[in-house]
Amino acid sequence: MEDASGFKVGMGIQIHDRLTAGNYLTSTAVITAIEGNTLYFDQPLVYDYSVHEGGVVSNASSILYGVDVQR
């Protein structure tokens, strides 16, 4: 990423771009390590996000999320 200075290990994050913002293709994760401007997190992304489509990593992440939830 361009600038990782606002992120800390243990922080919850959301990852999306213009094509995926606000829908089920938004990824959530927890930062496990930071090296320079590279973030490492605890699980794979659900989609391949694009810088050209305005890719965003945000610390505005919900503390609760469901994966493979069935009713």
mmCIF file of the N, C-alpha and C atoms, coordinates in Angstrom:
data_MODEL
# 
_entry.id   MODEL 
# 
loop_
_atom_site.group_PDB 
_atom_site.id 
_atom_site.type_symbol 
_atom_site.label_atom_id 
_atom_site.label_alt_id 
_atom_site.label_comp_id 
_atom_site.label_asym_id 
_atom_site.label_entity_id 
_atom_site.label_seq_id 
_atom_site.pdbx_PDB_ins_code 
_atom_site.Cartn_x 
_atom_site.Cartn_y 
_atom_site.Cartn_z 
_atom_site.occupancy 
_atom_site.B_iso_or_equiv 
_atom_site.pdbx_formal_charge 
_atom_site.auth_seq_id 
_atom_site.auth_comp_id 
_atom_site.auth_asym_id 
_atom_site.auth_atom_id 
_atom_site.pdbx_PDB_model_num 
ATOM 1   N N  . MET A 1 1  ? 0.830   -1.159  0.000   1.00 0.00 ? 1  MET A N  1 
ATOM 2   C CA . MET A 1 1  ? 0.000   0.000   0.000   1.00 0.00 ? 1  MET A CA 1 
ATOM 3   C C  . MET A 1 1  ? 0.883   1.233   0.000   1.00 0.00 ? 1  MET A C  1 
ATOM 4   N N  . GLU A 1 2  ? 0.280   2.359   -0.285  1.00 0.00 ? 2  GLU A N  1 
ATOM 5   C CA . GLU A 1 2  ? 1.043   3.605   -0.390  1.00 0.00 ? 2  GLU A CA 1 
ATOM 6   C C  . GLU A 1 2  ? 1.595   4.079   0.951   1.00 0.00 ? 2  GLU A C  1 
ATOM 7   N N  . ASP A 1 3  ? 0.773   4.001   2.019   1.00 0.00 ? 3  ASP A N  1 
ATOM 8   C CA . ASP A 1 3  ? 1.204   4.478   3.334   1.00 0.00 ? 3  ASP A CA 1 
ATOM 9   C C  . ASP A 1 3  ? 0.525   3.640   4.417   1.00 0.00 ? 3  ASP A C  1 
ATOM 10  N N  . ALA A 1 4  ? 1.282   2.823   5.110   1.00 0.00 ? 4  ALA A N  1 
ATOM 11  C CA . ALA A 1 4  ? 0.734   1.942   6.141   1.00 0.00 ? 4  ALA A CA 1 
ATOM 12  C C  . ALA A 1 4  ? 0.843   2.549   7.539   1.00 0.00 ? 4  ALA A C  1 
ATOM 13  N N  . SER A 1 5  ? 1.207   3.801   7.649   1.00 0.00 ? 5  SER A N  1 
ATOM 14  C CA . SER A 1 5  ? 1.474   4.387   8.972   1.00 0.00 ? 5  SER A CA 1 
ATOM 15  C C  . SER A 1 5  ? 0.238   4.455   9.872   1.00 0.00 ? 5  SER A C  1 
ATOM 16  N N  . GLY A 1 6  ? -0.963  4.439   9.334   1.00 0.00 ? 6  GLY A N  1 
ATOM 17  C CA . GLY A 1 6  ? -2.170  4.506   10.150  1.00 0.00 ? 6  GLY A CA 1 
ATOM 18  C C  . GLY A 1 6  ? -2.669  3.160   10.633  1.00 0.00 ? 6  GLY A C  1 
ATOM 19  N N  . PHE A 1 7  ? -1.940  2.089   10.322  1.00 0.00 ? 7  PHE A N  1 
ATOM 20  C CA . PHE A 1 7  ? -2.380  0.738   10.668  1.00 0.00 ? 7  PHE A CA 1 
ATOM 21  C C  . PHE A 1 7  ? -1.465  0.132   11.724  1.00 0.00 ? 7  PHE A C  1 
ATOM 22  N N  . LYS A 1 8  ? -2.036  -0.739  12.547  1.00 0.00 ? 8  LYS A N  1 
ATOM 23  C CA . LYS A 1 8  ? -1.286  -1.416  13.611  1.00 0.00 ? 8  LYS A CA 1 
ATOM 24  C C  . LYS A 1 8  ? -1.619  -2.906  13.601  1.00 0.00 ? 8  LYS A C  1 
ATOM 25  N N  . VAL A 1 9  ? -0.689  -3.733  14.040  1.00 0.00 ? 9  VAL A N  1 
ATOM 26  C CA . VAL A 1 9  ? -0.929  -5.169  14.178  1.00 0.00 ? 9  VAL A CA 1 
ATOM 27  C C  . VAL A 1 9  ? -2.098  -5.379  15.140  1.00 0.00 ? 9  VAL A C  1 
ATOM 28  N N  . GLY A 1 10 ? -3.012  -6.288  14.781  1.00 0.00 ? 10 GLY A N  1 
ATOM 29  C CA . GLY A 1 10 ? -4.192  -6.575  15.580  1.00 0.00 ? 10 GLY A CA 1 
ATOM 30  C C  . GLY A 1 10 ? -5.423  -5.800  15.162  1.00 0.00 ? 10 GLY A C  1 
ATOM 31  N N  . MET A 1 11 ? -5.249  -4.822  14.296  1.00 0.00 ? 11 MET A N  1 
ATOM 32  C CA . MET A 1 11 ? -6.362  -3.989  13.843  1.00 0.00 ? 11 MET A CA 1 
ATOM 33  C C  . MET A 1 11 ? -7.217  -4.740  12.829  1.00 0.00 ? 11 MET A C  1 
ATOM 34  N N  . GLY A 1 12 ? -8.539  -4.612  12.933  1.00 0.00 ? 12 GLY A N  1 
ATOM 35  C CA . GLY A 1 12 ? -9.444  -5.154  11.940  1.00 0.00 ? 12 GLY A CA 1 
ATOM 36  C C  . GLY A 1 12 ? -9.493  -4.233  10.726  1.00 0.00 ? 12 GLY A C  1 
ATOM 37  N N  . ILE A 1 13 ? -9.574  -4.812  9.533   1.00 0.00 ? 13 ILE A N  1 
ATOM 38  C CA . ILE A 1 13 ? -9.602  -4.015  8.308   1.00 0.00 ? 13 ILE A CA 1 
ATOM 39  C C  . ILE A 1 13 ? -10.668 -4.547  7.347   1.00 0.00 ? 13 ILE A C  1 
ATOM 40  N N  . GLN A 1 14 ? -11.061 -3.678  6.413   1.00 0.00 ? 14 GLN A N  1 
ATOM 41  C CA . GLN A 1 14 ? -11.901 -4.043  5.276   1.00 0.00 ? 14 GLN A CA 1 
ATOM 42  C C  . GLN A 1 14 ? -11.128 -3.713  4.019   1.00 0.00 ? 14 GLN A C  1 
ATOM 43  N N  . ILE A 1 15 ? -11.263 -4.564  2.997   1.00 0.00 ? 15 ILE A N  1 
ATOM 44  C CA . ILE A 1 15 ? -10.597 -4.347  1.714   1.00 0.00 ? 15 ILE A CA 1 
ATOM 45  C C  . ILE A 1 15 ? -11.664 -4.407  0.627   1.00 0.00 ? 15 ILE A C  1 
ATOM 46  N N  . HIS A 1 16 ? -11.676 -3.401  -0.249  1.00 0.00 ? 16 HIS A N  1 
ATOM 47  C CA . HIS A 1 16 ? -12.640 -3.374  -1.349  1.00 0.00 ? 16 HIS A CA 1 
ATOM 48  C C  . HIS A 1 16 ? -12.131 -2.444  -2.447  1.00 0.00 ? 16 HIS A C  1 
ATOM 49  N N  . ASP A 1 17 ? -12.827 -2.408  -3.559  1.00 0.00 ? 17 ASP A N  1 
ATOM 50  C CA . ASP A 1 17 ? -12.590 -1.429  -4.616  1.00 0.00 ? 17 ASP A CA 1 
ATOM 51  C C  . ASP A 1 17 ? -13.941 -0.962  -5.134  1.00 0.00 ? 17 ASP A C  1 
ATOM 52  N N  . ARG A 1 18 ? -13.962 -0.148  -6.184  1.00 0.00 ? 18 ARG A N  1 
ATOM 53  C CA . ARG A 1 18 ? -15.232 0.377   -6.701  1.00 0.00 ? 18 ARG A CA 1 
ATOM 54  C C  . ARG A 1 18 ? -16.190 -0.730  -7.126  1.00 0.00 ? 18 ARG A C  1 
ATOM 55  N N  . LEU A 1 19 ? -15.661 -1.851  -7.575  1.00 0.00 ? 19 LEU A N  1 
ATOM 56  C CA . LEU A 1 19 ? -16.507 -2.942  -8.057  1.00 0.00 ? 19 LEU A CA 1 
ATOM 57  C C  . LEU A 1 19 ? -17.120 -3.752  -6.924  1.00 0.00 ? 19 LEU A C  1 
ATOM 58  N N  . THR A 1 20 ? -16.530 -3.692  -5.729  1.00 0.00 ? 20 THR A N  1 
ATOM 59  C CA . THR A 1 20 ? -16.949 -4.569  -4.643  1.00 0.00 ? 20 THR A CA 1 
ATOM 60  C C  . THR A 1 20 ? -17.426 -3.842  -3.393  1.00 0.00 ? 20 THR A C  1 
ATOM 61  N N  . ALA A 1 21 ? -17.345 -2.527  -3.355  1.00 0.00 ? 21 ALA A N  1 
ATOM 62  C CA . ALA A 1 21 ? -17.695 -1.777  -2.139  1.00 0.00 ? 21 ALA A CA 1 
ATOM 63  C C  . ALA A 1 21 ? -19.147 -2.018  -1.743  1.00 0.00 ? 21 ALA A C  1 
ATOM 64  N N  . GLY A 1 22 ? -19.343 -2.357  -0.480  1.00 0.00 ? 22 GLY A N  1 
ATOM 65  C CA . GLY A 1 22 ? -20.679 -2.492  0.056   1.00 0.00 ? 22 GLY A CA 1 
ATOM 66  C C  . GLY A 1 22 ? -21.404 -3.775  -0.292  1.00 0.00 ? 22 GLY A C  1 
ATOM 67  N N  . ASN A 1 23 ? -20.714 -4.745  -0.853  1.00 0.00 ? 23 ASN A N  1 
ATOM 68  C CA . ASN A 1 23 ? -21.401 -6.006  -1.141  1.00 0.00 ? 23 ASN A CA 1 
ATOM 69  C C  . ASN A 1 23 ? -20.621 -7.185  -0.560  1.00 0.00 ? 23 ASN A C  1 
ATOM 70  N N  . TYR A 1 24 ? -21.045 -8.377  -0.894  1.00 0.00 ? 24 TYR A N  1 
ATOM 71  C CA . TYR A 1 24 ? -20.461 -9.584  -0.301  1.00 0.00 ? 24 TYR A CA 1 
ATOM 72  C C  . TYR A 1 24 ? -19.020 -9.848  -0.739  1.00 0.00 ? 24 TYR A C  1 
ATOM 73  N N  . LEU A 1 25 ? -18.496 -9.092  -1.678  1.00 0.00 ? 25 LEU A N  1 
ATOM 74  C CA . LEU A 1 25 ? -17.107 -9.269  -2.108  1.00 0.00 ? 25 LEU A CA 1 
ATOM 75  C C  . LEU A 1 25 ? -16.121 -8.406  -1.317  1.00 0.00 ? 25 LEU A C  1 
ATOM 76  N N  . THR A 1 26 ? -16.602 -7.649  -0.358  1.00 0.00 ? 26 THR A N  1 
ATOM 77  C CA . THR A 1 26 ? -15.718 -6.913  0.546   1.00 0.00 ? 26 THR A CA 1 
ATOM 78  C C  . THR A 1 26 ? -15.081 -7.910  1.512   1.00 0.00 ? 26 THR A C  1 
ATOM 79  N N  . SER A 1 27 ? -13.764 -7.840  1.672   1.00 0.00 ? 27 SER A N  1 
ATOM 80  C CA . SER A 1 27 ? -13.046 -8.738  2.583   1.00 0.00 ? 27 SER A CA 1 
ATOM 81  C C  . SER A 1 27 ? -12.854 -8.074  3.933   1.00 0.00 ? 27 SER A C  1 
ATOM 82  N N  . THR A 1 28 ? -12.861 -8.885  4.980   1.00 0.00 ? 28 THR A N  1 
ATOM 83  C CA . THR A 1 28 ? -12.493 -8.427  6.312   1.00 0.00 ? 28 THR A CA 1 
ATOM 84  C C  . THR A 1 28 ? -11.353 -9.304  6.801   1.00 0.00 ? 28 THR A C  1 
ATOM 85  N N  . ALA A 1 29 ? -10.482 -8.726  7.601   1.00 0.00 ? 29 ALA A N  1 
ATOM 86  C CA . ALA A 1 29 ? -9.324  -9.469  8.101   1.00 0.00 ? 29 ALA A CA 1 
ATOM 87  C C  . ALA A 1 29 ? -8.755  -8.735  9.308   1.00 0.00 ? 29 ALA A C  1 
ATOM 88  N N  . VAL A 1 30 ? -7.789  -9.371  9.954   1.00 0.00 ? 30 VAL A N  1 
ATOM 89  C CA . VAL A 1 30 ? -7.051  -8.767  11.062  1.00 0.00 ? 30 VAL A CA 1 
ATOM 90  C C  . VAL A 1 30 ? -5.581  -8.714  10.656  1.00 0.00 ? 30 VAL A C  1 
ATOM 91  N N  . ILE A 1 31 ? -4.946  -7.568  10.851  1.00 0.00 ? 31 ILE A N  1 
ATOM 92  C CA . ILE A 1 31 ? -3.533  -7.406  10.508  1.00 0.00 ? 31 ILE A CA 1 
ATOM 93  C C  . ILE A 1 31 ? -2.684  -8.231  11.468  1.00 0.00 ? 31 ILE A C  1 
ATOM 94  N N  . THR A 1 32 ? -1.822  -9.086  10.906  1.00 0.00 ? 32 THR A N  1 
ATOM 95  C CA . THR A 1 32 ? -0.940  -9.921  11.729  1.00 0.00 ? 32 THR A CA 1 
ATOM 96  C C  . THR A 1 32 ? 0.498   -9.417  11.730  1.00 0.00 ? 32 THR A C  1 
ATOM 97  N N  . ALA A 1 33 ? 0.897   -8.648  10.719  1.00 0.00 ? 33 ALA A N  1 
ATOM 98  C CA . ALA A 1 33 ? 2.256   -8.100  10.647  1.00 0.00 ? 33 ALA A CA 1 
ATOM 99  C C  . ALA A 1 33 ? 2.259   -6.939  9.665   1.00 0.00 ? 33 ALA A C  1 
ATOM 100 N N  . ILE A 1 34 ? 3.215   -6.052  9.847   1.00 0.00 ? 34 ILE A N  1 
ATOM 101 C CA . ILE A 1 34 ? 3.428   -4.928  8.928   1.00 0.00 ? 34 ILE A CA 1 
ATOM 102 C C  . ILE A 1 34 ? 4.920   -4.823  8.677   1.00 0.00 ? 34 ILE A C  1 
ATOM 103 N N  . GLU A 1 35 ? 5.303   -4.835  7.409   1.00 0.00 ? 35 GLU A N  1 
ATOM 104 C CA . GLU A 1 35 ? 6.698   -4.655  7.011   1.00 0.00 ? 35 GLU A CA 1 
ATOM 105 C C  . GLU A 1 35 ? 6.744   -3.543  5.983   1.00 0.00 ? 35 GLU A C  1 
ATOM 106 N N  . GLY A 1 36 ? 7.275   -2.387  6.392   1.00 0.00 ? 36 GLY A N  1 
ATOM 107 C CA . GLY A 1 36 ? 7.265   -1.226  5.503   1.00 0.00 ? 36 GLY A CA 1 
ATOM 108 C C  . GLY A 1 36 ? 5.829   -0.828  5.232   1.00 0.00 ? 36 GLY A C  1 
ATOM 109 N N  . ASN A 1 37 ? 5.438   -0.801  3.969   1.00 0.00 ? 37 ASN A N  1 
ATOM 110 C CA . ASN A 1 37 ? 4.063   -0.486  3.595   1.00 0.00 ? 37 ASN A CA 1 
ATOM 111 C C  . ASN A 1 37 ? 3.287   -1.716  3.148   1.00 0.00 ? 37 ASN A C  1 
ATOM 112 N N  . THR A 1 38 ? 3.738   -2.902  3.586   1.00 0.00 ? 38 THR A N  1 
ATOM 113 C CA . THR A 1 38 ? 3.054   -4.154  3.265   1.00 0.00 ? 38 THR A CA 1 
ATOM 114 C C  . THR A 1 38 ? 2.337   -4.668  4.504   1.00 0.00 ? 38 THR A C  1 
ATOM 115 N N  . LEU A 1 39 ? 1.025   -4.909  4.361   1.00 0.00 ? 39 LEU A N  1 
ATOM 116 C CA . LEU A 1 39 ? 0.234   -5.479  5.442   1.00 0.00 ? 39 LEU A CA 1 
ATOM 117 C C  . LEU A 1 39 ? 0.080   -6.976  5.227   1.00 0.00 ? 39 LEU A C  1 
ATOM 118 N N  . TYR A 1 40 ? 0.167   -7.734  6.299   1.00 0.00 ? 40 TYR A N  1 
ATOM 119 C CA . TYR A 1 40 ? -0.111  -9.167  6.274   1.00 0.00 ? 40 TYR A CA 1 
ATOM 120 C C  . TYR A 1 40 ? -1.323  -9.387  7.170   1.00 0.00 ? 40 TYR A C  1 
ATOM 121 N N  . PHE A 1 41 ? -2.234  -10.267 6.741   1.00 0.00 ? 41 PHE A N  1 
ATOM 122 C CA . PHE A 1 41 ? -3.415  -10.483 7.544   1.00 0.00 ? 41 PHE A CA 1 
ATOM 123 C C  . PHE A 1 41 ? -3.745  -11.954 7.679   1.00 0.00 ? 41 PHE A C  1 
ATOM 124 N N  . ASP A 1 42 ? -4.728  -12.228 8.522   1.00 0.00 ? 42 ASP A N  1 
ATOM 125 C CA . ASP A 1 42 ? -4.972  -13.577 9.024   1.00 0.00 ? 42 ASP A CA 1 
ATOM 126 C C  . ASP A 1 42 ? -5.728  -14.516 8.096   1.00 0.00 ? 42 ASP A C  1 
ATOM 127 N N  . GLN A 1 43 ? -6.197  -14.045 6.961   1.00 0.00 ? 43 GLN A N  1 
ATOM 128 C CA . GLN A 1 43 ? -6.949  -14.920 6.069   1.00 0.00 ? 43 GLN A CA 1 
ATOM 129 C C  . GLN A 1 43 ? -6.874  -14.425 4.633   1.00 0.00 ? 43 GLN A C  1 
ATOM 130 N N  . PRO A 1 44 ? -7.172  -15.298 3.681   1.00 0.00 ? 44 PRO A N  1 
ATOM 131 C CA . PRO A 1 44 ? -7.133  -14.884 2.278   1.00 0.00 ? 44 PRO A CA 1 
ATOM 132 C C  . PRO A 1 44 ? -8.269  -13.916 1.953   1.00 0.00 ? 44 PRO A C  1 
ATOM 133 N N  . LEU A 1 45 ? -8.052  -13.119 0.935   1.00 0.00 ? 45 LEU A N  1 
ATOM 134 C CA . LEU A 1 45 ? -9.090  -12.205 0.451   1.00 0.00 ? 45 LEU A CA 1 
ATOM 135 C C  . LEU A 1 45 ? -10.139 -12.984 -0.329  1.00 0.00 ? 45 LEU A C  1 
ATOM 136 N N  . VAL A 1 46 ? -11.370 -12.460 -0.371  1.00 0.00 ? 46 VAL A N  1 
ATOM 137 C CA . VAL A 1 46 ? -12.438 -13.136 -1.107  1.00 0.00 ? 46 VAL A CA 1 
ATOM 138 C C  . VAL A 1 46 ? -12.480 -12.727 -2.575  1.00 0.00 ? 46 VAL A C  1 
ATOM 139 N N  . TYR A 1 47 ? -11.628 -11.765 -2.964  1.00 0.00 ? 47 TYR A N  1 
ATOM 140 C CA . TYR A 1 47 ? -11.659 -11.224 -4.324  1.00 0.00 ? 47 TYR A CA 1 
ATOM 141 C C  . TYR A 1 47 ? -10.295 -10.619 -4.631  1.00 0.00 ? 47 TYR A C  1 
ATOM 142 N N  . ASP A 1 48 ? -9.957  -10.489 -5.910  1.00 0.00 ? 48 ASP A N  1 
ATOM 143 C CA . ASP A 1 48 ? -8.732  -9.796  -6.319  1.00 0.00 ? 48 ASP A CA 1 
ATOM 144 C C  . ASP A 1 48 ? -9.067  -8.328  -6.557  1.00 0.00 ? 48 ASP A C  1 
ATOM 145 N N  . TYR A 1 49 ? -8.703  -7.470  -5.628  1.00 0.00 ? 49 TYR A N  1 
ATOM 146 C CA . TYR A 1 49 ? -9.020  -6.039  -5.705  1.00 0.00 ? 49 TYR A CA 1 
ATOM 147 C C  . TYR A 1 49 ? -7.991  -5.323  -6.559  1.00 0.00 ? 49 TYR A C  1 
ATOM 148 N N  . SER A 1 50 ? -8.412  -4.224  -7.184  1.00 0.00 ? 50 SER A N  1 
ATOM 149 C CA . SER A 1 50 ? -7.575  -3.533  -8.153  1.00 0.00 ? 50 SER A CA 1 
ATOM 150 C C  . SER A 1 50 ? -7.279  -2.098  -7.734  1.00 0.00 ? 50 SER A C  1 
ATOM 151 N N  . VAL A 1 51 ? -6.012  -1.729  -7.802  1.00 0.00 ? 51 VAL A N  1 
ATOM 152 C CA . VAL A 1 51 ? -5.619  -0.336  -7.597  1.00 0.00 ? 51 VAL A CA 1 
ATOM 153 C C  . VAL A 1 51 ? -6.281  0.532   -8.669  1.00 0.00 ? 51 VAL A C  1 
ATOM 154 N N  . HIS A 1 52 ? -6.374  0.021   -9.882  1.00 0.00 ? 52 HIS A N  1 
ATOM 155 C CA . HIS A 1 52 ? -6.971  0.772   -10.990 1.00 0.00 ? 52 HIS A CA 1 
ATOM 156 C C  . HIS A 1 52 ? -8.473  0.989   -10.798 1.00 0.00 ? 52 HIS A C  1 
ATOM 157 N N  . GLU A 1 53 ? -9.103  0.185   -9.948  1.00 0.00 ? 53 GLU A N  1 
ATOM 158 C CA . GLU A 1 53 ? -10.521 0.350   -9.613  1.00 0.00 ? 53 GLU A CA 1 
ATOM 159 C C  . GLU A 1 53 ? -10.698 1.005   -8.250  1.00 0.00 ? 53 GLU A C  1 
ATOM 160 N N  . GLY A 1 54 ? -9.652  1.686   -7.781  1.00 0.00 ? 54 GLY A N  1 
ATOM 161 C CA . GLY A 1 54 ? -9.741  2.433   -6.523  1.00 0.00 ? 54 GLY A CA 1 
ATOM 162 C C  . GLY A 1 54 ? -9.677  1.563   -5.285  1.00 0.00 ? 54 GLY A C  1 
ATOM 163 N N  . GLY A 1 55 ? -8.815  0.547   -5.284  1.00 0.00 ? 55 GLY A N  1 
ATOM 164 C CA . GLY A 1 55 ? -8.683  -0.355  -4.144  1.00 0.00 ? 55 GLY A CA 1 
ATOM 165 C C  . GLY A 1 55 ? -8.436  0.390   -2.841  1.00 0.00 ? 55 GLY A C  1 
ATOM 166 N N  . VAL A 1 56 ? -9.110  -0.054  -1.781  1.00 0.00 ? 56 VAL A N  1 
ATOM 167 C CA . VAL A 1 56 ? -9.039  0.605   -0.482  1.00 0.00 ? 56 VAL A CA 1 
ATOM 168 C C  . VAL A 1 56 ? -8.830  -0.429  0.616   1.00 0.00 ? 56 VAL A C  1 
ATOM 169 N N  . VAL A 1 57 ? -7.942  -0.107  1.550   1.00 0.00 ? 57 VAL A N  1 
ATOM 170 C CA . VAL A 1 57 ? -7.836  -0.842  2.804   1.00 0.00 ? 57 VAL A CA 1 
ATOM 171 C C  . VAL A 1 57 ? -8.236  0.149   3.883   1.00 0.00 ? 57 VAL A C  1 
ATOM 172 N N  . SER A 1 58 ? -9.241  -0.204  4.662   1.00 0.00 ? 58 SER A N  1 
ATOM 173 C CA . SER A 1 58 ? -9.795  0.711   5.655   1.00 0.00 ? 58 SER A CA 1 
ATOM 174 C C  . SER A 1 58 ? -9.781  0.073   7.034   1.00 0.00 ? 58 SER A C  1 
ATOM 175 N N  . ASN A 1 59 ? -9.518  0.890   8.057   1.00 0.00 ? 59 ASN A N  1 
ATOM 176 C CA . ASN A 1 59 ? -9.610  0.375   9.425   1.00 0.00 ? 59 ASN A CA 1 
ATOM 177 C C  . ASN A 1 59 ? -11.025 0.527   9.970   1.00 0.00 ? 59 ASN A C  1 
ATOM 178 N N  . ALA A 1 60 ? -11.966 0.912   9.126   1.00 0.00 ? 60 ALA A N  1 
ATOM 179 C CA . ALA A 1 60 ? -13.383 1.025   9.502   1.00 0.00 ? 60 ALA A CA 1 
ATOM 180 C C  . ALA A 1 60 ? -14.046 -0.333  9.355   1.00 0.00 ? 60 ALA A C  1 
ATOM 181 N N  . SER A 1 61 ? -13.595 -1.294  10.131  1.00 0.00 ? 61 SER A N  1 
ATOM 182 C CA . SER A 1 61 ? -14.060 -2.671  10.006  1.00 0.00 ? 61 SER A CA 1 
ATOM 183 C C  . SER A 1 61 ? -14.983 -3.027  11.156  1.00 0.00 ? 61 SER A C  1 
ATOM 184 N N  . SER A 1 62 ? -16.020 -3.781  10.844  1.00 0.00 ? 62 SER A N  1 
ATOM 185 C CA . SER A 1 62 ? -16.927 -4.277  11.870  1.00 0.00 ? 62 SER A CA 1 
ATOM 186 C C  . SER A 1 62 ? -16.180 -5.264  12.770  1.00 0.00 ? 62 SER A C  1 
ATOM 187 N N  . ILE A 1 63 ? -16.517 -5.266  14.039  1.00 0.00 ? 63 ILE A N  1 
ATOM 188 C CA . ILE A 1 63 ? -15.900 -6.241  14.934  1.00 0.00 ? 63 ILE A CA 1 
ATOM 189 C C  . ILE A 1 63 ? -16.565 -7.606  14.809  1.00 0.00 ? 63 ILE A C  1 
ATOM 190 N N  . LEU A 1 64 ? -17.713 -7.663  14.148  1.00 0.00 ? 64 LEU A N  1 
ATOM 191 C CA . LEU A 1 64 ? -18.422 -8.913  13.910  1.00 0.00 ? 64 LEU A CA 1 
ATOM 192 C C  . LEU A 1 64 ? -18.621 -9.117  12.426  1.00 0.00 ? 64 LEU A C  1 
ATOM 193 N N  . TYR A 1 65 ? -18.393 -10.315 11.955  1.00 0.00 ? 65 TYR A N  1 
ATOM 194 C CA . TYR A 1 65 ? -18.688 -10.658 10.569  1.00 0.00 ? 65 TYR A CA 1 
ATOM 195 C C  . TYR A 1 65 ? -18.916 -12.145 10.479  1.00 0.00 ? 65 TYR A C  1 
ATOM 196 N N  . GLY A 1 66 ? -19.666 -12.559 9.480   1.00 0.00 ? 66 GLY A N  1 
ATOM 197 C CA . GLY A 1 66 ? -19.963 -13.968 9.312   1.00 0.00 ? 66 GLY A CA 1 
ATOM 198 C C  . GLY A 1 66 ? -19.388 -14.490 8.008   1.00 0.00 ? 66 GLY A C  1 
ATOM 199 N N  . VAL A 1 67 ? -18.842 -15.679 8.052   1.00 0.00 ? 67 VAL A N  1 
ATOM 200 C CA . VAL A 1 67 ? -18.288 -16.335 6.863   1.00 0.00 ? 67 VAL A CA 1 
ATOM 201 C C  . VAL A 1 67 ? -18.938 -17.696 6.760   1.00 0.00 ? 67 VAL A C  1 
ATOM 202 N N  . ASP A 1 68 ? -19.470 -18.012 5.575   1.00 0.00 ? 68 ASP A N  1 
ATOM 203 C CA . ASP A 1 68 ? -20.144 -19.293 5.352   1.00 0.00 ? 68 ASP A CA 1 
ATOM 204 C C  . ASP A 1 68 ? -21.283 -19.504 6.350   1.00 0.00 ? 68 ASP A C  1 
ATOM 205 N N  . VAL A 1 69 ? -22.010 -18.442 6.633   1.00 0.00 ? 69 VAL A N  1 
ATOM 206 C CA . VAL A 1 69 ? -23.128 -18.505 7.567   1.00 0.00 ? 69 VAL A CA 1 
ATOM 207 C C  . VAL A 1 69 ? -24.325 -19.124 6.866   1.00 0.00 ? 69 VAL A C  1 
ATOM 208 N N  . GLN A 1 70 ? -24.970 -20.063 7.525   1.00 0.00 ? 70 GLN A N  1 
ATOM 209 C CA . GLN A 1 70 ? -26.158 -20.705 6.969   1.00 0.00 ? 70 GLN A CA 1 
ATOM 210 C C  . GLN A 1 70 ? -27.329 -20.469 7.902   1.00 0.00 ? 70 GLN A C  1 
ATOM 211 N N  . ARG A 1 71 ? -28.485 -20.300 7.303   1.00 0.00 ? 71 ARG A N  1 
ATOM 212 C CA . ARG A 1 71 ? -29.711 -20.094 8.116   1.00 0.00 ? 71 ARG A CA 1 
ATOM 213 C C  . ARG A 1 71 ? -30.315 -21.406 8.480   1.00 0.00 ? 71 ARG A C  1 
# 
